[in-house]
Amino acid sequence: GGKAELIELSAEEEEMAIHAARALGLRVAGVDMIQSARGPLVLEVNASPGLEGIEQATGKDIAGEIIAYVERSVKH
């Protein structure tokens, strides 16, 4: 029930999101995070994330970018 908002991730946040997805064996995932008094925290990792909110927030075709990523991965 949250709202997607475009932000710049810090290096720490990016590393945490990638680590969380990889820990679950996921190459494509949605990682929900929040800022806390202790720093960034991972709330959940979604193997099949909803894309509507992030596509609206970014103005990008995220589904298309995921498809292109998978196609590149298969070719290598």
Distance bins in CASP14 RR format, pairs under 12 A and 6 or more apart:
PFRMAT RR
TARGET T0000
AUTHOR 0000-0000-0000
RMODE 2
METHOD distances of the structure
MODEL  1
1 32 0 0 0 0 0 1 0 0 0 0 0
1 43 0 0 0 0 0 1 0 0 0 0 0
1 50 0 0 0 0 0 1 0 0 0 0 0
1 53 0 0 0 0 0 1 0 0 0 0 0
2 32 0 0 0 0 1 0 0 0 0 0 0
2 34 0 0 0 0 0 1 0 0 0 0 0
2 43 0 0 0 0 0 1 0 0 0 0 0
2 44 0 0 0 0 0 1 0 0 0 0 0
2 50 0 0 0 0 0 1 0 0 0 0 0
2 53 0 0 0 0 1 0 0 0 0 0 0
2 54 0 0 0 0 0 1 0 0 0 0 0
2 57 0 0 0 0 0 1 0 0 0 0 0
3 32 0 0 0 0 0 1 0 0 0 0 0
3 52 0 0 0 0 0 1 0 0 0 0 0
3 53 0 0 0 0 1 0 0 0 0 0 0
3 54 0 0 0 0 0 1 0 0 0 0 0
3 56 0 0 0 0 1 0 0 0 0 0 0
3 57 0 0 0 0 1 0 0 0 0 0 0
4 30 0 0 0 0 0 1 0 0 0 0 0
4 32 0 0 0 0 0 1 0 0 0 0 0
4 49 0 0 0 0 0 1 0 0 0 0 0
4 50 0 0 0 0 1 0 0 0 0 0 0
4 51 0 0 0 0 1 0 0 0 0 0 0
4 52 0 0 0 0 1 0 0 0 0 0 0
4 53 1 0 1 0 0 0 0 0 0 0 0
4 54 1 0 1 0 0 0 0 0 0 0 0
4 55 0 0 0 0 1 0 0 0 0 0 0
4 56 1 0 0 1 0 0 0 0 0 0 0
4 57 1 0 1 0 0 0 0 0 0 0 0
4 58 0 0 0 0 1 0 0 0 0 0 0
4 59 0 0 0 0 0 1 0 0 0 0 0
4 60 0 0 0 0 0 1 0 0 0 0 0
4 62 0 0 0 0 0 1 0 0 0 0 0
5 33 0 0 0 0 0 1 0 0 0 0 0
5 34 0 0 0 0 0 1 0 0 0 0 0
5 35 0 0 0 0 0 1 0 0 0 0 0
5 53 0 0 0 0 1 0 0 0 0 0 0
5 54 0 0 0 0 1 0 0 0 0 0 0
5 56 0 0 0 0 0 1 0 0 0 0 0
5 57 1 0 1 0 0 0 0 0 0 0 0
5 58 0 0 0 0 1 0 0 0 0 0 0
6 53 0 0 0 0 0 1 0 0 0 0 0
6 54 0 0 0 0 1 0 0 0 0 0 0
6 55 0 0 0 0 0 1 0 0 0 0 0
6 56 0 0 0 0 1 0 0 0 0 0 0
6 57 1 0 1 0 0 0 0 0 0 0 0
6 58 1 0 1 0 0 0 0 0 0 0 0
6 59 0 0 0 0 1 0 0 0 0 0 0
6 60 0 0 0 0 1 0 0 0 0 0 0
6 62 0 0 0 0 0 1 0 0 0 0 0
7 13 0 0 0 0 1 0 0 0 0 0 0
7 14 0 0 0 0 0 1 0 0 0 0 0
7 33 0 0 0 0 1 0 0 0 0 0 0
7 34 0 0 0 0 0 1 0 0 0 0 0
7 35 0 0 0 0 1 0 0 0 0 0 0
7 40 0 0 0 0 0 1 0 0 0 0 0
7 54 0 0 0 0 0 1 0 0 0 0 0
7 57 0 0 0 0 1 0 0 0 0 0 0
7 58 0 0 0 0 0 1 0 0 0 0 0
8 14 0 0 0 0 1 0 0 0 0 0 0
8 58 0 0 0 0 0 1 0 0 0 0 0
9 15 0 0 0 0 1 0 0 0 0 0 0
9 16 0 0 0 0 1 0 0 0 0 0 0
9 17 1 0 0 1 0 0 0 0 0 0 0
9 18 0 0 0 0 0 1 0 0 0 0 0
9 31 0 0 0 0 0 1 0 0 0 0 0
9 33 0 0 0 0 1 0 0 0 0 0 0
9 35 0 0 0 0 0 1 0 0 0 0 0
9 40 0 0 0 0 1 0 0 0 0 0 0
10 16 0 0 0 0 1 0 0 0 0 0 0
10 17 0 0 0 0 0 1 0 0 0 0 0
10 33 0 0 0 0 0 1 0 0 0 0 0
10 35 0 0 0 0 1 0 0 0 0 0 0
10 39 0 0 0 0 1 0 0 0 0 0 0
10 40 1 0 0 1 0 0 0 0 0 0 0
11 17 0 0 0 0 0 1 0 0 0 0 0
11 18 0 0 0 0 0 1 0 0 0 0 0
11 40 0 0 0 0 0 1 0 0 0 0 0
12 18 0 0 0 0 0 1 0 0 0 0 0
12 19 0 0 0 0 0 1 0 0 0 0 0
12 33 0 0 0 0 0 1 0 0 0 0 0
12 35 0 0 0 0 0 1 0 0 0 0 0
12 38 0 0 0 0 0 1 0 0 0 0 0
12 39 0 0 0 0 1 0 0 0 0 0 0
12 40 1 0 0 1 0 0 0 0 0 0 0
12 41 0 0 0 0 0 1 0 0 0 0 0
12 42 0 0 0 0 0 1 0 0 0 0 0
13 19 0 0 0 0 0 1 0 0 0 0 0
13 20 0 0 0 0 0 1 0 0 0 0 0
13 31 0 0 0 0 1 0 0 0 0 0 0
13 32 0 0 0 0 0 1 0 0 0 0 0
13 33 1 0 0 1 0 0 0 0 0 0 0
13 34 0 0 0 0 0 1 0 0 0 0 0
13 35 0 0 0 0 1 0 0 0 0 0 0
13 39 0 0 0 0 1 0 0 0 0 0 0
13 40 1 0 1 0 0 0 0 0 0 0 0
13 41 0 0 0 0 0 1 0 0 0 0 0
13 42 0 0 0 0 1 0 0 0 0 0 0
14 20 0 0 0 0 0 1 0 0 0 0 0
14 21 0 0 0 0 0 1 0 0 0 0 0
14 31 0 0 0 0 1 0 0 0 0 0 0
14 33 0 0 0 0 0 1 0 0 0 0 0
14 40 0 0 0 0 1 0 0 0 0 0 0
15 21 0 0 0 0 0 1 0 0 0 0 0
15 22 0 0 0 0 0 1 0 0 0 0 0
15 31 0 0 0 0 0 1 0 0 0 0 0
15 33 0 0 0 0 0 1 0 0 0 0 0
15 40 0 0 0 0 1 0 0 0 0 0 0
15 42 0 0 0 0 0 1 0 0 0 0 0
16 22 0 0 0 0 0 1 0 0 0 0 0
16 23 0 0 0 0 0 1 0 0 0 0 0
16 31 1 0 0 1 0 0 0 0 0 0 0
16 32 0 0 0 0 0 1 0 0 0 0 0
16 33 1 0 0 1 0 0 0 0 0 0 0
16 34 0 0 0 0 0 1 0 0 0 0 0
16 35 0 0 0 0 0 1 0 0 0 0 0
16 39 0 0 0 0 1 0 0 0 0 0 0
16 40 1 0 1 0 0 0 0 0 0 0 0
16 41 0 0 0 0 1 0 0 0 0 0 0
16 42 1 0 0 1 0 0 0 0 0 0 0
16 43 0 0 0 0 0 1 0 0 0 0 0
16 45 0 0 0 0 0 1 0 0 0 0 0
17 23 0 0 0 0 0 1 0 0 0 0 0
17 24 0 0 0 0 0 1 0 0 0 0 0
17 26 0 0 0 0 0 1 0 0 0 0 0
17 28 0 0 0 0 0 1 0 0 0 0 0
17 29 0 0 0 0 1 0 0 0 0 0 0
17 30 1 0 0 1 0 0 0 0 0 0 0
17 31 1 0 1 0 0 0 0 0 0 0 0
17 32 0 0 0 0 1 0 0 0 0 0 0
17 33 1 0 0 1 0 0 0 0 0 0 0
17 40 0 0 0 0 1 0 0 0 0 0 0
17 41 0 0 0 0 0 1 0 0 0 0 0
17 42 1 0 0 1 0 0 0 0 0 0 0
17 43 0 0 0 0 0 1 0 0 0 0 0
17 44 0 0 0 0 0 1 0 0 0 0 0
17 45 0 0 0 0 1 0 0 0 0 0 0
17 46 0 0 0 0 0 1 0 0 0 0 0
17 49 0 0 0 0 0 1 0 0 0 0 0
18 24 0 0 0 0 0 1 0 0 0 0 0
18 25 0 0 0 0 0 1 0 0 0 0 0
18 26 0 0 0 0 0 1 0 0 0 0 0
18 27 0 0 0 0 0 1 0 0 0 0 0
18 28 0 0 0 0 0 1 0 0 0 0 0
18 29 0 0 0 0 1 0 0 0 0 0 0
18 30 0 0 0 0 0 1 0 0 0 0 0
18 31 0 0 0 0 1 0 0 0 0 0 0
18 33 0 0 0 0 0 1 0 0 0 0 0
18 42 0 0 0 0 0 1 0 0 0 0 0
18 45 0 0 0 0 0 1 0 0 0 0 0
19 25 0 0 0 0 0 1 0 0 0 0 0
19 26 0 0 0 0 0 1 0 0 0 0 0
19 29 0 0 0 0 0 1 0 0 0 0 0
19 31 0 0 0 0 1 0 0 0 0 0 0
19 33 0 0 0 0 0 1 0 0 0 0 0
19 40 0 0 0 0 0 1 0 0 0 0 0
19 42 0 0 0 0 1 0 0 0 0 0 0
19 45 0 0 0 0 0 1 0 0 0 0 0
20 26 0 0 0 0 1 0 0 0 0 0 0
20 29 1 0 0 1 0 0 0 0 0 0 0
20 30 0 0 0 0 1 0 0 0 0 0 0
20 31 1 0 1 0 0 0 0 0 0 0 0
20 32 0 0 0 0 1 0 0 0 0 0 0
20 33 0 0 0 0 1 0 0 0 0 0 0
20 40 0 0 0 0 0 1 0 0 0 0 0
20 41 0 0 0 0 0 1 0 0 0 0 0
20 42 1 0 1 0 0 0 0 0 0 0 0
20 43 0 0 0 0 1 0 0 0 0 0 0
20 44 0 0 0 0 1 0 0 0 0 0 0
20 45 1 0 1 0 0 0 0 0 0 0 0
20 46 0 0 0 0 0 1 0 0 0 0 0
20 47 0 0 0 0 0 1 0 0 0 0 0
21 27 1 0 0 1 0 0 0 0 0 0 0
21 28 1 0 0 1 0 0 0 0 0 0 0
21 29 1 0 1 0 0 0 0 0 0 0 0
21 30 1 0 0 1 0 0 0 0 0 0 0
21 31 1 0 0 1 0 0 0 0 0 0 0
21 32 0 0 0 0 0 1 0 0 0 0 0
21 33 0 0 0 0 0 1 0 0 0 0 0
21 42 0 0 0 0 1 0 0 0 0 0 0
21 44 0 0 0 0 0 1 0 0 0 0 0
21 45 1 0 1 0 0 0 0 0 0 0 0
21 46 0 0 0 0 1 0 0 0 0 0 0
21 47 0 0 0 0 1 0 0 0 0 0 0
21 49 0 0 0 0 0 1 0 0 0 0 0
22 28 0 0 0 0 0 1 0 0 0 0 0
22 29 0 0 0 0 1 0 0 0 0 0 0
22 31 0 0 0 0 0 1 0 0 0 0 0
22 45 0 0 0 0 1 0 0 0 0 0 0
23 29 0 0 0 0 0 1 0 0 0 0 0
23 31 0 0 0 0 0 1 0 0 0 0 0
23 42 0 0 0 0 1 0 0 0 0 0 0
23 45 0 0 0 0 1 0 0 0 0 0 0
24 30 0 0 0 0 0 1 0 0 0 0 0
24 31 0 0 0 0 1 0 0 0 0 0 0
24 42 0 0 0 0 0 1 0 0 0 0 0
24 44 0 0 0 0 0 1 0 0 0 0 0
24 45 1 0 1 0 0 0 0 0 0 0 0
24 46 0 0 0 0 1 0 0 0 0 0 0
24 47 1 0 0 1 0 0 0 0 0 0 0
25 45 0 0 0 0 1 0 0 0 0 0 0
25 47 0 0 0 0 1 0 0 0 0 0 0
26 45 1 0 0 1 0 0 0 0 0 0 0
26 46 0 0 0 0 1 0 0 0 0 0 0
26 47 1 0 1 0 0 0 0 0 0 0 0
26 48 0 0 0 0 1 0 0 0 0 0 0
26 49 0 0 0 0 0 1 0 0 0 0 0
26 66 0 0 0 0 0 1 0 0 0 0 0
27 47 0 0 0 0 0 1 0 0 0 0 0
27 66 0 0 0 0 1 0 0 0 0 0 0
27 69 0 0 0 0 1 0 0 0 0 0 0
27 70 0 0 0 0 1 0 0 0 0 0 0
27 72 0 0 0 0 0 1 0 0 0 0 0
27 73 1 0 0 1 0 0 0 0 0 0 0
27 74 0 0 0 0 0 1 0 0 0 0 0
28 45 0 0 0 0 0 1 0 0 0 0 0
28 46 0 0 0 0 1 0 0 0 0 0 0
28 47 0 0 0 0 1 0 0 0 0 0 0
28 48 0 0 0 0 1 0 0 0 0 0 0
28 49 0 0 0 0 1 0 0 0 0 0 0
28 50 0 0 0 0 0 1 0 0 0 0 0
28 51 0 0 0 0 0 1 0 0 0 0 0
28 62 0 0 0 0 0 1 0 0 0 0 0
28 63 0 0 0 0 0 1 0 0 0 0 0
28 64 0 0 0 0 0 1 0 0 0 0 0
28 65 0 0 0 0 1 0 0 0 0 0 0
28 66 1 0 1 0 0 0 0 0 0 0 0
28 67 0 0 0 0 0 1 0 0 0 0 0
28 68 0 0 0 0 0 1 0 0 0 0 0
28 69 1 0 0 1 0 0 0 0 0 0 0
28 70 1 0 0 1 0 0 0 0 0 0 0
28 73 0 0 0 0 1 0 0 0 0 0 0
29 42 0 0 0 0 0 1 0 0 0 0 0
29 44 0 0 0 0 1 0 0 0 0 0 0
29 45 1 0 1 0 0 0 0 0 0 0 0
29 46 1 0 0 1 0 0 0 0 0 0 0
29 47 1 0 1 0 0 0 0 0 0 0 0
29 48 0 0 0 0 1 0 0 0 0 0 0
29 49 1 0 0 1 0 0 0 0 0 0 0
29 50 0 0 0 0 0 1 0 0 0 0 0
29 66 0 0 0 0 0 1 0 0 0 0 0
29 69 0 0 0 0 0 1 0 0 0 0 0
30 42 0 0 0 0 0 1 0 0 0 0 0
30 43 0 0 0 0 0 1 0 0 0 0 0
30 44 0 0 0 0 1 0 0 0 0 0 0
30 45 1 0 0 1 0 0 0 0 0 0 0
30 46 1 0 1 0 0 0 0 0 0 0 0
30 47 0 0 0 0 1 0 0 0 0 0 0
30 48 0 0 0 0 1 0 0 0 0 0 0
30 49 1 1 0 0 0 0 0 0 0 0 0
30 50 1 0 0 1 0 0 0 0 0 0 0
30 51 0 0 0 0 1 0 0 0 0 0 0
30 53 0 0 0 0 0 1 0 0 0 0 0
30 54 0 0 0 0 1 0 0 0 0 0 0
30 62 0 0 0 0 1 0 0 0 0 0 0
30 66 0 0 0 0 0 1 0 0 0 0 0
31 40 0 0 0 0 0 1 0 0 0 0 0
31 41 0 0 0 0 0 1 0 0 0 0 0
31 42 1 0 0 1 0 0 0 0 0 0 0
31 43 0 0 0 0 1 0 0 0 0 0 0
31 44 1 0 0 1 0 0 0 0 0 0 0
31 45 1 0 1 0 0 0 0 0 0 0 0
31 46 1 0 0 1 0 0 0 0 0 0 0
31 47 0 0 0 0 0 1 0 0 0 0 0
31 49 0 0 0 0 1 0 0 0 0 0 0
31 54 0 0 0 0 0 1 0 0 0 0 0
32 40 0 0 0 0 0 1 0 0 0 0 0
32 41 0 0 0 0 1 0 0 0 0 0 0
32 42 1 0 0 1 0 0 0 0 0 0 0
32 43 1 0 1 0 0 0 0 0 0 0 0
32 44 1 0 1 0 0 0 0 0 0 0 0
32 45 1 0 0 1 0 0 0 0 0 0 0
32 46 1 0 0 1 0 0 0 0 0 0 0
32 49 0 0 0 0 1 0 0 0 0 0 0
32 50 0 0 0 0 0 1 0 0 0 0 0
32 54 0 0 0 0 0 1 0 0 0 0 0
33 39 0 0 0 0 1 0 0 0 0 0 0
33 40 1 0 1 0 0 0 0 0 0 0 0
33 41 1 0 0 1 0 0 0 0 0 0 0
33 42 1 0 1 0 0 0 0 0 0 0 0
33 43 1 0 0 1 0 0 0 0 0 0 0
33 44 0 0 0 0 1 0 0 0 0 0 0
33 45 0 0 0 0 1 0 0 0 0 0 0
33 46 0 0 0 0 0 1 0 0 0 0 0
34 40 1 0 0 1 0 0 0 0 0 0 0
34 41 1 0 1 0 0 0 0 0 0 0 0
34 42 0 0 0 0 1 0 0 0 0 0 0
34 43 1 0 0 1 0 0 0 0 0 0 0
34 44 0 0 0 0 0 1 0 0 0 0 0
35 41 1 0 0 1 0 0 0 0 0 0 0
35 42 0 0 0 0 0 1 0 0 0 0 0
35 43 0 0 0 0 0 1 0 0 0 0 0
36 42 0 0 0 0 0 1 0 0 0 0 0
36 43 0 0 0 0 0 1 0 0 0 0 0
46 54 0 0 0 0 0 1 0 0 0 0 0
48 63 0 0 0 0 0 1 0 0 0 0 0
48 66 0 0 0 0 0 1 0 0 0 0 0
49 55 0 0 0 0 0 1 0 0 0 0 0
49 62 0 0 0 0 1 0 0 0 0 0 0
49 63 0 0 0 0 0 1 0 0 0 0 0
49 66 0 0 0 0 1 0 0 0 0 0 0
50 56 0 0 0 0 0 1 0 0 0 0 0
50 62 0 0 0 0 1 0 0 0 0 0 0
50 63 0 0 0 0 1 0 0 0 0 0 0
50 66 0 0 0 0 0 1 0 0 0 0 0
51 57 0 0 0 0 0 1 0 0 0 0 0
51 58 0 0 0 0 0 1 0 0 0 0 0
51 59 0 0 0 0 0 1 0 0 0 0 0
51 60 0 0 0 0 1 0 0 0 0 0 0
51 61 0 0 0 0 1 0 0 0 0 0 0
51 62 1 0 1 0 0 0 0 0 0 0 0
51 63 1 0 1 0 0 0 0 0 0 0 0
51 64 0 0 0 0 1 0 0 0 0 0 0
51 65 0 0 0 0 1 0 0 0 0 0 0
51 66 0 0 0 0 1 0 0 0 0 0 0
51 67 0 0 0 0 0 1 0 0 0 0 0
52 58 0 0 0 0 0 1 0 0 0 0 0
52 59 0 0 0 0 0 1 0 0 0 0 0
52 61 0 0 0 0 0 1 0 0 0 0 0
52 62 0 0 0 0 1 0 0 0 0 0 0
52 63 0 0 0 0 1 0 0 0 0 0 0
53 59 0 0 0 0 1 0 0 0 0 0 0
53 60 0 0 0 0 0 1 0 0 0 0 0
53 62 0 0 0 0 1 0 0 0 0 0 0
53 63 0 0 0 0 0 1 0 0 0 0 0
54 60 0 0 0 0 1 0 0 0 0 0 0
54 61 0 0 0 0 0 1 0 0 0 0 0
54 62 1 0 1 0 0 0 0 0 0 0 0
54 63 0 0 0 0 1 0 0 0 0 0 0
54 65 0 0 0 0 0 1 0 0 0 0 0
54 66 0 0 0 0 0 1 0 0 0 0 0
55 61 1 0 0 1 0 0 0 0 0 0 0
55 62 1 0 1 0 0 0 0 0 0 0 0
55 63 1 0 0 1 0 0 0 0 0 0 0
55 64 0 0 0 0 1 0 0 0 0 0 0
55 65 0 0 0 0 1 0 0 0 0 0 0
55 66 0 0 0 0 0 1 0 0 0 0 0
56 62 0 0 0 0 0 1 0 0 0 0 0
58 65 0 0 0 0 1 0 0 0 0 0 0
59 65 0 0 0 0 0 1 0 0 0 0 0
60 66 0 0 0 0 0 1 0 0 0 0 0
60 68 0 0 0 0 0 1 0 0 0 0 0
61 67 0 0 0 0 1 0 0 0 0 0 0
61 68 0 0 0 0 1 0 0 0 0 0 0
62 68 0 0 0 0 0 1 0 0 0 0 0
62 69 0 0 0 0 0 1 0 0 0 0 0
63 69 0 0 0 0 0 1 0 0 0 0 0
63 70 0 0 0 0 0 1 0 0 0 0 0
64 70 0 0 0 0 1 0 0 0 0 0 0
64 71 0 0 0 0 1 0 0 0 0 0 0
64 72 0 0 0 0 0 1 0 0 0 0 0
65 71 0 0 0 0 0 1 0 0 0 0 0
65 72 0 0 0 0 0 1 0 0 0 0 0
66 72 0 0 0 0 0 1 0 0 0 0 0
66 73 0 0 0 0 0 1 0 0 0 0 0
67 73 0 0 0 0 0 1 0 0 0 0 0
67 74 0 0 0 0 0 1 0 0 0 0 0
68 74 0 0 0 0 0 1 0 0 0 0 0
68 75 0 0 0 0 0 1 0 0 0 0 0
69 75 0 0 0 0 0 1 0 0 0 0 0
69 76 0 0 0 0 0 1 0 0 0 0 0
70 76 0 0 0 0 0 1 0 0 0 0 0
END
